[in-house]
Amino acid sequence: MSRVCSICSKKVVTGNKVSHSNRKSTRTWNVNVQKVKLIKDGKPVNAYVCTRCLRTMHKAERA
């Protein structure tokens, strides 16, 4: 499973881990994606969606 949101295309970000002595080594920040069922063109489909998009979709449903 690639960690990419199917709605906003958010993906893994890389950067530096910096120790107290200011030594740097590379690290990654993964996207919090969840497998959900969505209705697309009237058909249910499984998709990987980040939690930010899930939250926004739930807020739109309640309004």
PDB file of N, CA, C, O and CB in Angstrom:
ATOM      1  N   MET A   1       0.840  -1.182   0.000  1.00  0.00           N
ATOM      2  CA  MET A   1       0.000   0.000   0.000  1.00  0.00           C
ATOM      3  C   MET A   1       0.885   1.245   0.000  1.00  0.00           C
ATOM      4  O   MET A   1       1.709   1.427   0.896  1.00  0.00           O
ATOM      5  CB  MET A   1      -0.956  -0.002   1.219  1.00  0.00           C
ATOM      6  N   SER A   2       0.713   2.089  -0.995  1.00  0.00           N
ATOM      7  CA  SER A   2       1.444   3.350  -0.988  1.00  0.00           C
ATOM      8  C   SER A   2       0.671   4.340  -0.125  1.00  0.00           C
ATOM      9  O   SER A   2      -0.559   4.376  -0.160  1.00  0.00           O
ATOM     10  CB  SER A   2       1.648   3.902  -2.439  1.00  0.00           C
ATOM     11  N   ARG A   3       1.379   5.120   0.628  1.00  0.00           N
ATOM     12  CA  ARG A   3       0.735   6.058   1.539  1.00  0.00           C
ATOM     13  C   ARG A   3       0.419   7.369   0.815  1.00  0.00           C
ATOM     14  O   ARG A   3       1.090   8.384   1.006  1.00  0.00           O
ATOM     15  CB  ARG A   3       1.632   6.321   2.769  1.00  0.00           C
ATOM     16  N   VAL A   4      -0.622   7.317  -0.021  1.00  0.00           N
ATOM     17  CA  VAL A   4      -1.054   8.484  -0.774  1.00  0.00           C
ATOM     18  C   VAL A   4      -2.559   8.602  -0.641  1.00  0.00           C
ATOM     19  O   VAL A   4      -3.280   7.622  -0.822  1.00  0.00           O
ATOM     20  CB  VAL A   4      -0.630   8.389  -2.266  1.00  0.00           C
ATOM     21  N   CYS A   5      -3.036   9.796  -0.325  1.00  0.00           N
ATOM     22  CA  CYS A   5      -4.472  10.049  -0.228  1.00  0.00           C
ATOM     23  C   CYS A   5      -5.051  10.122  -1.638  1.00  0.00           C
ATOM     24  O   CYS A   5      -4.505  10.804  -2.506  1.00  0.00           O
ATOM     25  CB  CYS A   5      -4.762  11.367   0.565  1.00  0.00           C
ATOM     26  N   SER A   6      -6.164   9.411  -1.862  1.00  0.00           N
ATOM     27  CA  SER A   6      -6.748   9.394  -3.202  1.00  0.00           C
ATOM     28  C   SER A   6      -7.549  10.656  -3.506  1.00  0.00           C
ATOM     29  O   SER A   6      -7.952  10.865  -4.650  1.00  0.00           O
ATOM     30  CB  SER A   6      -7.635   8.180  -3.361  1.00  0.00           C
ATOM     31  N   ILE A   7      -7.789  11.503  -2.502  1.00  0.00           N
ATOM     32  CA  ILE A   7      -8.549  12.738  -2.722  1.00  0.00           C
ATOM     33  C   ILE A   7      -7.617  13.931  -2.921  1.00  0.00           C
ATOM     34  O   ILE A   7      -7.721  14.643  -3.921  1.00  0.00           O
ATOM     35  CB  ILE A   7      -9.494  13.003  -1.540  1.00  0.00           C
ATOM     36  N   CYS A   8      -6.713  14.149  -1.979  1.00  0.00           N
ATOM     37  CA  CYS A   8      -5.868  15.353  -2.041  1.00  0.00           C
ATOM     38  C   CYS A   8      -4.436  15.060  -2.492  1.00  0.00           C
ATOM     39  O   CYS A   8      -3.630  15.985  -2.593  1.00  0.00           O
ATOM     40  CB  CYS A   8      -5.837  16.026  -0.684  1.00  0.00           C
ATOM     41  N   SER A   9      -4.101  13.806  -2.762  1.00  0.00           N
ATOM     42  CA  SER A   9      -2.770  13.388  -3.211  1.00  0.00           C
ATOM     43  C   SER A   9      -1.667  13.708  -2.203  1.00  0.00           C
ATOM     44  O   SER A   9      -0.510  13.887  -2.580  1.00  0.00           O
ATOM     45  CB  SER A   9      -2.448  14.048  -4.527  1.00  0.00           C
ATOM     46  N   LYS A  10      -2.025  13.778  -0.933  1.00  0.00           N
ATOM     47  CA  LYS A  10      -1.023  13.988   0.108  1.00  0.00           C
ATOM     48  C   LYS A  10      -0.172  12.733   0.209  1.00  0.00           C
ATOM     49  O   LYS A  10      -0.704  11.624   0.152  1.00  0.00           O
ATOM     50  CB  LYS A  10      -1.687  14.328   1.482  1.00  0.00           C
ATOM     51  N   LYS A  11       1.156  12.888   0.359  1.00  0.00           N
ATOM     52  CA  LYS A  11       2.039  11.731   0.401  1.00  0.00           C
ATOM     53  C   LYS A  11       3.148  11.941   1.415  1.00  0.00           C
ATOM     54  O   LYS A  11       3.172  12.950   2.120  1.00  0.00           O
ATOM     55  CB  LYS A  11       2.630  11.455  -0.979  1.00  0.00           C
ATOM     56  N   VAL A  12       4.073  10.980   1.488  1.00  0.00           N
ATOM     57  CA  VAL A  12       5.164  10.997   2.456  1.00  0.00           C
ATOM     58  C   VAL A  12       6.045  12.216   2.239  1.00  0.00           C
ATOM     59  O   VAL A  12       6.327  12.598   1.103  1.00  0.00           O
ATOM     60  CB  VAL A  12       5.997   9.712   2.355  1.00  0.00           C
ATOM     61  N   VAL A  13       6.478  12.825   3.340  1.00  0.00           N
ATOM     62  CA  VAL A  13       7.356  13.998   3.306  1.00  0.00           C
ATOM     63  C   VAL A  13       8.659  13.614   3.997  1.00  0.00           C
ATOM     64  O   VAL A  13       8.642  12.905   5.003  1.00  0.00           O
ATOM     65  CB  VAL A  13       6.685  15.250   4.001  1.00  0.00           C
ATOM     66  N   THR A  14       9.789  14.078   3.462  1.00  0.00           N
ATOM     67  CA  THR A  14      11.079  13.780   4.073  1.00  0.00           C
ATOM     68  C   THR A  14      11.693  15.053   4.638  1.00  0.00           C
ATOM     69  O   THR A  14      11.382  16.165   4.212  1.00  0.00           O
ATOM     70  CB  THR A  14      12.030  13.128   3.053  1.00  0.00           C
ATOM     71  N   GLY A  15      12.574  14.851   5.610  1.00  0.00           N
ATOM     72  CA  GLY A  15      13.260  15.979   6.230  1.00  0.00           C
ATOM     73  C   GLY A  15      14.411  15.471   7.067  1.00  0.00           C
ATOM     74  O   GLY A  15      14.877  14.349   6.866  1.00  0.00           O
ATOM     75  N   ASN A  16      14.871  16.270   7.994  1.00  0.00           N
ATOM     76  CA  ASN A  16      15.997  15.911   8.842  1.00  0.00           C
ATOM     77  C   ASN A  16      15.560  15.713  10.281  1.00  0.00           C
ATOM     78  O   ASN A  16      14.749  16.471  10.814  1.00  0.00           O
ATOM     79  CB  ASN A  16      17.076  16.975   8.766  1.00  0.00           C
ATOM     80  N   LYS A  17      16.116  14.675  10.900  1.00  0.00           N
ATOM     81  CA  LYS A  17      15.994  14.494  12.343  1.00  0.00           C
ATOM     82  C   LYS A  17      17.215  15.170  12.940  1.00  0.00           C
ATOM     83  O   LYS A  17      18.342  14.845  12.567  1.00  0.00           O
ATOM     84  CB  LYS A  17      15.895  12.956  12.759  1.00  0.00           C
ATOM     85  N   VAL A  18      17.015  16.096  13.851  1.00  0.00           N
ATOM     86  CA  VAL A  18      18.131  16.867  14.402  1.00  0.00           C
ATOM     87  C   VAL A  18      18.289  16.517  15.876  1.00  0.00           C
ATOM     88  O   VAL A  18      17.360  16.695  16.663  1.00  0.00           O
ATOM     89  CB  VAL A  18      17.904  18.403  14.217  1.00  0.00           C
ATOM     90  N   SER A  19      19.456  16.022  16.245  1.00  0.00           N
ATOM     91  CA  SER A  19      19.709  15.642  17.634  1.00  0.00           C
ATOM     92  C   SER A  19      20.055  16.872  18.475  1.00  0.00           C
ATOM     93  O   SER A  19      20.172  17.983  17.957  1.00  0.00           O
ATOM     94  CB  SER A  19      20.848  14.605  17.709  1.00  0.00           C
ATOM     95  N   HIS A  20      20.214  16.654  19.764  1.00  0.00           N
ATOM     96  CA  HIS A  20      20.564  17.749  20.671  1.00  0.00           C
ATOM     97  C   HIS A  20      21.925  18.342  20.318  1.00  0.00           C
ATOM     98  O   HIS A  20      22.154  19.536  20.509  1.00  0.00           O
ATOM     99  CB  HIS A  20      20.566  17.260  22.125  1.00  0.00           C
ATOM    100  N   SER A  21      22.829  17.506  19.801  1.00  0.00           N
ATOM    101  CA  SER A  21      24.154  18.004  19.407  1.00  0.00           C
ATOM    102  C   SER A  21      24.162  18.537  17.979  1.00  0.00           C
ATOM    103  O   SER A  21      25.223  18.812  17.419  1.00  0.00           O
ATOM    104  CB  SER A  21      25.195  16.897  19.545  1.00  0.00           C
ATOM    105  N   ASN A  22      22.977  18.681  17.393  1.00  0.00           N
ATOM    106  CA  ASN A  22      22.764  19.274  16.066  1.00  0.00           C
ATOM    107  C   ASN A  22      23.271  18.396  14.926  1.00  0.00           C
ATOM    108  O   ASN A  22      23.569  18.898  13.842  1.00  0.00           O
ATOM    109  CB  ASN A  22      23.442  20.619  15.996  1.00  0.00           C
ATOM    110  N   ARG A  23      23.373  17.074  15.167  1.00  0.00           N
ATOM    111  CA  ARG A  23      23.688  16.153  14.080  1.00  0.00           C
ATOM    112  C   ARG A  23      22.400  15.875  13.318  1.00  0.00           C
ATOM    113  O   ARG A  23      21.328  15.795  13.917  1.00  0.00           O
ATOM    114  CB  ARG A  23      24.330  14.824  14.616  1.00  0.00           C
ATOM    115  N   LYS A  24      22.499  15.729  12.003  1.00  0.00           N
ATOM    116  CA  LYS A  24      21.307  15.566  11.185  1.00  0.00           C
ATOM    117  C   LYS A  24      21.312  14.218  10.477  1.00  0.00           C
ATOM    118  O   LYS A  24      22.329  13.782   9.938  1.00  0.00           O
ATOM    119  CB  LYS A  24      21.203  16.696  10.167  1.00  0.00           C
ATOM    120  N   SER A  25      20.160  13.575  10.489  1.00  0.00           N
ATOM    121  CA  SER A  25      19.970  12.354   9.710  1.00  0.00           C
ATOM    122  C   SER A  25      18.569  12.422   9.106  1.00  0.00           C
ATOM    123  O   SER A  25      17.668  13.042   9.671  1.00  0.00           O
ATOM    124  CB  SER A  25      20.160  11.054  10.598  1.00  0.00           C
ATOM    125  N   THR A  26      18.398  11.783   7.964  1.00  0.00           N
ATOM    126  CA  THR A  26      17.119  11.901   7.255  1.00  0.00           C
ATOM    127  C   THR A  26      16.038  11.074   7.931  1.00  0.00           C
ATOM    128  O   THR A  26      16.320  10.042   8.541  1.00  0.00           O
ATOM    129  CB  THR A  26      17.272  11.465   5.796  1.00  0.00           C
ATOM    130  N   ARG A  27      14.810  11.532   7.819  1.00  0.00           N
ATOM    131  CA  ARG A  27      13.658  10.831   8.354  1.00  0.00           C
ATOM    132  C   ARG A  27      12.453  11.119   7.477  1.00  0.00           C
ATOM    133  O   ARG A  27      12.505  11.992   6.610  1.00  0.00           O
ATOM    134  CB  ARG A  27      13.386  11.242   9.818  1.00  0.00           C
ATOM    135  N   THR A  28      11.365  10.385   7.698  1.00  0.00           N
ATOM    136  CA  THR A  28      10.150  10.586   6.914  1.00  0.00           C
ATOM    137  C   THR A  28       8.959  10.783   7.836  1.00  0.00           C
ATOM    138  O   THR A  28       8.929  10.277   8.958  1.00  0.00           O
ATOM    139  CB  THR A  28       9.905   9.395   5.970  1.00  0.00           C
ATOM    140  N   TRP A  29       7.986  11.523   7.347  1.00  0.00           N
ATOM    141  CA  TRP A  29       6.709  11.693   8.015  1.00  0.00           C
ATOM    142  C   TRP A  29       5.660  11.039   7.131  1.00  0.00           C
ATOM    143  O   TRP A  29       5.439  11.475   6.001  1.00  0.00           O
ATOM    144  CB  TRP A  29       6.384  13.210   8.282  1.00  0.00           C
ATOM    145  N   ASN A  30       5.009   9.991   7.641  1.00  0.00           N
ATOM    146  CA  ASN A  30       4.018   9.270   6.866  1.00  0.00           C
ATOM    147  C   ASN A  30       2.646   9.926   6.976  1.00  0.00           C
ATOM    148  O   ASN A  30       2.350  10.610   7.956  1.00  0.00           O
ATOM    149  CB  ASN A  30       3.946   7.822   7.322  1.00  0.00           C
ATOM    150  N   VAL A  31       1.828   9.713   5.975  1.00  0.00           N
ATOM    151  CA  VAL A  31       0.468  10.241   5.953  1.00  0.00           C
ATOM    152  C   VAL A  31      -0.442   9.250   6.661  1.00  0.00           C
ATOM    153  O   VAL A  31      -0.304   8.041   6.479  1.00  0.00           O
ATOM    154  CB  VAL A  31      -0.018  10.503   4.493  1.00  0.00           C
ATOM    155  N   ASN A  32      -1.373   9.753   7.470  1.00  0.00           N
ATOM    156  CA  ASN A  32      -2.315   8.900   8.180  1.00  0.00           C
ATOM    157  C   ASN A  32      -3.480   8.594   7.249  1.00  0.00           C
ATOM    158  O   ASN A  32      -4.483   9.307   7.247  1.00  0.00           O
ATOM    159  CB  ASN A  32      -2.810   9.574   9.498  1.00  0.00           C
ATOM    160  N   VAL A  33      -3.343   7.519   6.450  1.00  0.00           N
ATOM    161  CA  VAL A  33      -4.396   7.154   5.505  1.00  0.00           C
ATOM    162  C   VAL A  33      -5.185   5.973   6.043  1.00  0.00           C
ATOM    163  O   VAL A  33      -4.630   5.067   6.665  1.00  0.00           O
ATOM    164  CB  VAL A  33      -3.801   6.821   4.120  1.00  0.00           C
ATOM    165  N   GLN A  34      -6.483   5.996   5.795  1.00  0.00           N
ATOM    166  CA  GLN A  34      -7.393   4.948   6.220  1.00  0.00           C
ATOM    167  C   GLN A  34      -8.104   4.392   4.991  1.00  0.00           C
ATOM    168  O   GLN A  34      -8.377   5.124   4.039  1.00  0.00           O
ATOM    169  CB  GLN A  34      -8.414   5.480   7.265  1.00  0.00           C
ATOM    170  N   LYS A  35      -8.402   3.092   5.018  1.00  0.00           N
ATOM    171  CA  LYS A  35      -9.129   2.472   3.914  1.00  0.00           C
ATOM    172  C   LYS A  35     -10.620   2.644   4.185  1.00  0.00           C
ATOM    173  O   LYS A  35     -11.131   2.162   5.196  1.00  0.00           O
ATOM    174  CB  LYS A  35      -8.748   0.954   3.752  1.00  0.00           C
ATOM    175  N   VAL A  36     -11.314   3.329   3.283  1.00  0.00           N
ATOM    176  CA  VAL A  36     -12.746   3.607   3.461  1.00  0.00           C
ATOM    177  C   VAL A  36     -13.498   3.268   2.182  1.00  0.00           C
ATOM    178  O   VAL A  36     -12.909   3.160   1.107  1.00  0.00           O
ATOM    179  CB  VAL A  36     -12.981   5.093   3.849  1.00  0.00           C
ATOM    180  N   LYS A  37     -14.806   3.103   2.316  1.00  0.00           N
ATOM    181  CA  LYS A  37     -15.664   2.872   1.161  1.00  0.00           C
ATOM    182  C   LYS A  37     -16.322   4.184   0.782  1.00  0.00           C
ATOM    183  O   LYS A  37     -16.967   4.822   1.613  1.00  0.00           O
ATOM    184  CB  LYS A  37     -16.729   1.778   1.453  1.00  0.00           C
ATOM    185  N   LEU A  38     -16.162   4.587  -0.465  1.00  0.00           N
ATOM    186  CA  LEU A  38     -16.750   5.822  -0.967  1.00  0.00           C
ATOM    187  C   LEU A  38     -17.718   5.494  -2.086  1.00  0.00           C
ATOM    188  O   LEU A  38     -17.602   4.451  -2.731  1.00  0.00           O
ATOM    189  CB  LEU A  38     -15.660   6.803  -1.456  1.00  0.00           C
ATOM    190  N   ILE A  39     -18.675   6.386  -2.318  1.00  0.00           N
ATOM    191  CA  ILE A  39     -19.586   6.250  -3.446  1.00  0.00           C
ATOM    192  C   ILE A  39     -19.040   7.132  -4.566  1.00  0.00           C
ATOM    193  O   ILE A  39     -19.005   8.356  -4.437  1.00  0.00           O
ATOM    194  CB  ILE A  39     -21.067   6.649  -3.056  1.00  0.00           C
ATOM    195  N   LYS A  40     -18.614   6.506  -5.666  1.00  0.00           N
ATOM    196  CA  LYS A  40     -18.078   7.242  -6.803  1.00  0.00           C
ATOM    197  C   LYS A  40     -18.870   6.838  -8.039  1.00  0.00           C
ATOM    198  O   LYS A  40     -18.892   5.662  -8.402  1.00  0.00           O
ATOM    199  CB  LYS A  40     -16.548   6.968  -6.994  1.00  0.00           C
ATOM    200  N   ASP A  41     -19.515   7.790  -8.682  1.00  0.00           N
ATOM    201  CA  ASP A  41     -20.368   7.546  -9.853  1.00  0.00           C
ATOM    202  C   ASP A  41     -21.466   6.527  -9.547  1.00  0.00           C
ATOM    203  O   ASP A  41     -21.819   5.714 -10.401  1.00  0.00           O
ATOM    204  CB  ASP A  41     -19.520   7.057 -11.032  1.00  0.00           C
ATOM    205  N   GLY A  42     -22.008   6.576  -8.320  1.00  0.00           N
ATOM    206  CA  GLY A  42     -23.093   5.689  -7.930  1.00  0.00           C
ATOM    207  C   GLY A  42     -22.668   4.290  -7.545  1.00  0.00           C
ATOM    208  O   GLY A  42     -23.520   3.450  -7.255  1.00  0.00           O
ATOM    209  N   LYS A  43     -21.369   4.013  -7.533  1.00  0.00           N
ATOM    210  CA  LYS A  43     -20.868   2.686  -7.184  1.00  0.00           C
ATOM    211  C   LYS A  43     -19.945   2.789  -5.972  1.00  0.00           C
ATOM    212  O   LYS A  43     -19.155   3.729  -5.880  1.00  0.00           O
ATOM    213  CB  LYS A  43     -20.126   2.042  -8.384  1.00  0.00           C
ATOM    214  N   PRO A  44     -20.032   1.842  -5.046  1.00  0.00           N
ATOM    215  CA  PRO A  44     -19.106   1.867  -3.908  1.00  0.00           C
ATOM    216  C   PRO A  44     -17.706   1.414  -4.333  1.00  0.00           C
ATOM    217  O   PRO A  44     -17.549   0.414  -5.033  1.00  0.00           O
ATOM    218  CB  PRO A  44     -19.632   0.969  -2.766  1.00  0.00           C
ATOM    219  N   VAL A  45     -16.697   2.168  -3.897  1.00  0.00           N
ATOM    220  CA  VAL A  45     -15.305   1.843  -4.195  1.00  0.00           C
ATOM    221  C   VAL A  45     -14.483   1.954  -2.917  1.00  0.00           C
ATOM    222  O   VAL A  45     -14.756   2.803  -2.068  1.00  0.00           O
ATOM    223  CB  VAL A  45     -14.735   2.777  -5.302  1.00  0.00           C
ATOM    224  N   ASN A  46     -13.478   1.096  -2.784  1.00  0.00           N
ATOM    225  CA  ASN A  46     -12.541   1.211  -1.674  1.00  0.00           C
ATOM    226  C   ASN A  46     -11.452   2.199  -2.058  1.00  0.00           C
ATOM    227  O   ASN A  46     -10.931   2.163  -3.173  1.00  0.00           O
ATOM    228  CB  ASN A  46     -11.932  -0.171  -1.303  1.00  0.00           C
ATOM    229  N   ALA A  47     -11.112   3.087  -1.118  1.00  0.00           N
ATOM    230  CA  ALA A  47     -10.086   4.089  -1.390  1.00  0.00           C
ATOM    231  C   ALA A  47      -9.313   4.370  -0.112  1.00  0.00           C
ATOM    232  O   ALA A  47      -9.825   4.187   0.993  1.00  0.00           O
ATOM    233  CB  ALA A  47     -10.712   5.393  -1.952  1.00  0.00           C
ATOM    234  N   TYR A  48      -8.077   4.815  -0.276  1.00  0.00           N
ATOM    235  CA  TYR A  48      -7.262   5.247   0.855  1.00  0.00           C
ATOM    236  C   TYR A  48      -7.370   6.762   0.955  1.00  0.00           C
ATOM    237  O   TYR A  48      -7.020   7.486   0.023  1.00  0.00           O
ATOM    238  CB  TYR A  48      -5.767   4.791   0.697  1.00  0.00           C
ATOM    239  N   VAL A  49      -7.864   7.234   2.110  1.00  0.00           N
ATOM    240  CA  VAL A  49      -8.133   8.654   2.311  1.00  0.00           C
ATOM    241  C   VAL A  49      -7.445   9.100   3.591  1.00  0.00           C
ATOM    242  O   VAL A  49      -7.492   8.399   4.602  1.00  0.00           O
ATOM    243  CB  VAL A  49      -9.665   8.939   2.373  1.00  0.00           C
ATOM    244  N   CYS A  50      -6.806  10.261   3.551  1.00  0.00           N
ATOM    245  CA  CYS A  50      -6.155  10.782   4.752  1.00  0.00           C
ATOM    246  C   CYS A  50      -7.223  11.244   5.749  1.00  0.00           C
ATOM    247  O   CYS A  50      -8.354  11.549   5.370  1.00  0.00           O
ATOM    248  CB  CYS A  50      -5.188  11.953   4.396  1.00  0.00           C
ATOM    249  N   THR A  51      -6.848  11.288   7.010  1.00  0.00           N
ATOM    250  CA  THR A  51      -7.816  11.602   8.058  1.00  0.00           C
ATOM    251  C   THR A  51      -8.312  13.043   7.964  1.00  0.00           C
ATOM    252  O   THR A  51      -9.425  13.334   8.403  1.00  0.00           O
ATOM    253  CB  THR A  51      -7.200  11.357   9.426  1.00  0.00           C
ATOM    254  N   ARG A  52      -7.522  13.941   7.409  1.00  0.00           N
ATOM    255  CA  ARG A  52      -7.968  15.324   7.237  1.00  0.00           C
ATOM    256  C   ARG A  52      -9.125  15.383   6.246  1.00  0.00           C
ATOM    257  O   ARG A  52     -10.105  16.091   6.475  1.00  0.00           O
ATOM    258  CB  ARG A  52      -6.802  16.218   6.759  1.00  0.00           C
ATOM    259  N   CYS A  53      -9.014  14.638   5.140  1.00  0.00           N
ATOM    260  CA  CYS A  53     -10.096  14.600   4.147  1.00  0.00           C
ATOM    261  C   CYS A  53     -11.329  13.897   4.715  1.00  0.00           C
ATOM    262  O   CYS A  53     -12.457  14.305   4.439  1.00  0.00           O
ATOM    263  CB  CYS A  53      -9.625  13.887   2.860  1.00  0.00           C
ATOM    264  N   LEU A  54     -11.117  12.832   5.515  1.00  0.00           N
ATOM    265  CA  LEU A  54     -12.239  12.141   6.153  1.00  0.00           C
ATOM    266  C   LEU A  54     -13.006  13.089   7.060  1.00  0.00           C
ATOM    267  O   LEU A  54     -14.237  13.111   7.060  1.00  0.00           O
ATOM    268  CB  LEU A  54     -11.744  10.928   6.953  1.00  0.00           C
ATOM    269  N   ARG A  55     -12.266  13.866   7.829  1.00  0.00           N
ATOM    270  CA  ARG A  55     -12.874  14.817   8.759  1.00  0.00           C
ATOM    271  C   ARG A  55     -13.693  15.852   8.003  1.00  0.00           C
ATOM    272  O   ARG A  55     -14.803  16.193   8.413  1.00  0.00           O
ATOM    273  CB  ARG A  55     -11.797  15.509   9.610  1.00  0.00           C
ATOM    274  N   THR A  56     -13.147  16.352   6.899  1.00  0.00           N
ATOM    275  CA  THR A  56     -13.834  17.350   6.090  1.00  0.00           C
ATOM    276  C   THR A  56     -15.096  16.762   5.471  1.00  0.00           C
ATOM    277  O   THR A  56     -16.129  17.430   5.415  1.00  0.00           O
ATOM    278  CB  THR A  56     -12.905  17.888   4.994  1.00  0.00           C
ATOM    279  N   MET A  57     -15.021  15.514   5.005  1.00  0.00           N
ATOM    280  CA  MET A  57     -16.203  14.869   4.416  1.00  0.00           C
ATOM    281  C   MET A  57     -17.305  14.692   5.456  1.00  0.00           C
ATOM    282  O   MET A  57     -18.478  14.914   5.157  1.00  0.00           O
ATOM    283  CB  MET A  57     -15.827  13.504   3.811  1.00  0.00           C
ATOM    284  N   HIS A  58     -16.937  14.289   6.685  1.00  0.00           N
ATOM    285  CA  HIS A  58     -17.932  14.113   7.736  1.00  0.00           C
ATOM    286  C   HIS A  58     -18.574  15.443   8.122  1.00  0.00           C
ATOM    287  O   HIS A  58     -19.771  15.506   8.402  1.00  0.00           O
ATOM    288  CB  HIS A  58     -17.295  13.463   8.961  1.00  0.00           C
ATOM    289  N   LYS A  59     -17.766  16.508   8.134  1.00  0.00           N
ATOM    290  CA  LYS A  59     -18.311  17.829   8.460  1.00  0.00           C
ATOM    291  C   LYS A  59     -19.278  18.299   7.384  1.00  0.00           C
ATOM    292  O   LYS A  59     -20.282  18.939   7.693  1.00  0.00           O
ATOM    293  CB  LYS A  59     -17.181  18.850   8.633  1.00  0.00           C
ATOM    294  N   ALA A  60     -18.985  17.988   6.114  1.00  0.00           N
ATOM    295  CA  ALA A  60     -19.850  18.387   5.015  1.00  0.00           C
ATOM    296  C   ALA A  60     -21.167  17.611   5.061  1.00  0.00           C
ATOM    297  O   ALA A  60     -22.216  18.154   4.715  1.00  0.00           O
ATOM    298  CB  ALA A  60     -19.144  18.167   3.668  1.00  0.00           C
ATOM    299  N   GLU A  61     -21.120  16.345   5.486  1.00  0.00           N
ATOM    300  CA  GLU A  61     -22.350  15.542   5.578  1.00  0.00           C
ATOM    301  C   GLU A  61     -23.288  16.069   6.657  1.00  0.00           C
ATOM    302  O   GLU A  61     -24.508  16.041   6.493  1.00  0.00           O
ATOM    303  CB  GLU A  61     -22.008  14.077   5.864  1.00  0.00           C
ATOM    304  N   ARG A  62     -22.712  16.557   7.775  1.00  0.00           N
ATOM    305  CA  ARG A  62     -23.535  17.039   8.888  1.00  0.00           C
ATOM    306  C   ARG A  62     -24.180  18.385   8.586  1.00  0.00           C
ATOM    307  O   ARG A  62     -25.248  18.689   9.116  1.00  0.00           O
ATOM    308  CB  ARG A  62     -22.697  17.149  10.148  1.00  0.00           C
ATOM    309  N   ALA A  63     -23.559  19.177   7.759  1.00  0.00           N
ATOM    310  CA  ALA A  63     -24.053  20.546   7.506  1.00  0.00           C
ATOM    311  C   ALA A  63     -25.269  20.550   6.591  1.00  0.00           C
ATOM    312  O   ALA A  63     -25.805  21.614   6.280  1.00  0.00           O
ATOM    313  CB  ALA A  63     -22.947  21.406   6.888  1.00  0.00           C
TER     314      ALA A  63
END
